[in-house]
């Protein structure tokens, strides 16, 4: 890390610590986060999702909607990817809210063959009629300047299906991460970056500064809503080698950082200890608990202590009780 990058991260971290204390953010509207209970993937969530999106003011009538799930790798029995049932229900909710078209797009991180992700015939058959799937790994791209510039990349090459959609909804999986501690809505944005340009698994983004690039993408990629699949999460050595943990929650909201910090707390992590979240707090709304308002079940109903690698134990909320 060079001196310029170090100073950027230092100042942003200081800013994160000062959120709500004289920096004008107290005048911003509160970020709304909805917690939907689902004991299994058989639970009907369509009405609850429609209500959450409607109350959050997400206008879908006549719009082209892109759903961006998390498809990383294929290991039967491990909760690596966003569950197809949740993707189907979100697509159905969007159609009932008047969406003109619904796409499911992903640039899978490990598998070059799209048959292992959104182009799998069984997955396509599970979706509502008329919903199309697109492989973002091989899409045409548009150059977008990196106005955030925490990482080393001056620009991003974003897929055209993403930029041509009116509404982009992220559908991440609730998981631990062996390099970032936790992976949620912000980290899920790596999956919009075409593998033919950024490699498998997005090596260029890792080299340019993993945490820094997460913040850059959260600021530069146009997204409008985020729905975290926390019905069954992954703990331990995630995002691929971990083990299932039943949580029974879907976390939804417009503000990506508000959604991520809520999900992180449910997992037992202190968002202030997650570096990329702390830095993002300098730029994005909804970091502190005093900056959010909740709908649905209380967060305590879903609180878990996700097991994680030893190096992230100091990030856990339970350390504050010792």
Buried (B, 14 or more C-beta within 10 A) or exposed (E): EEEEBEEBBEEBBEBBEEBBEEEEBEEEEBBBBBBBBBEEBEBEBBEBBBBBBEEBEBEBEEBBBBBBBBBBBBEEEBBBBBBBBBBBBBBBBBBBBEBEBBBBBBBBBBBEEBEBBBBBEEBBEBBBEEBEBBBBBBBEBEEBEBEBBBBBBEEBBBBEBBBEBBBBBBBBBBBBBBEBBBBBBBBBBBBBBBBBBBBBBBEEBBBBBBBBBBBBBBBBBEBBBBBBBBBBBBBBBBBBEBBBBEBBBBBBBBBBBBBBBBBBBBBBBBBBBBBBBBBBBBBBBBBBBEBBBBBBBEBEEBBBEBBBBEEBEEBBBEEEEE
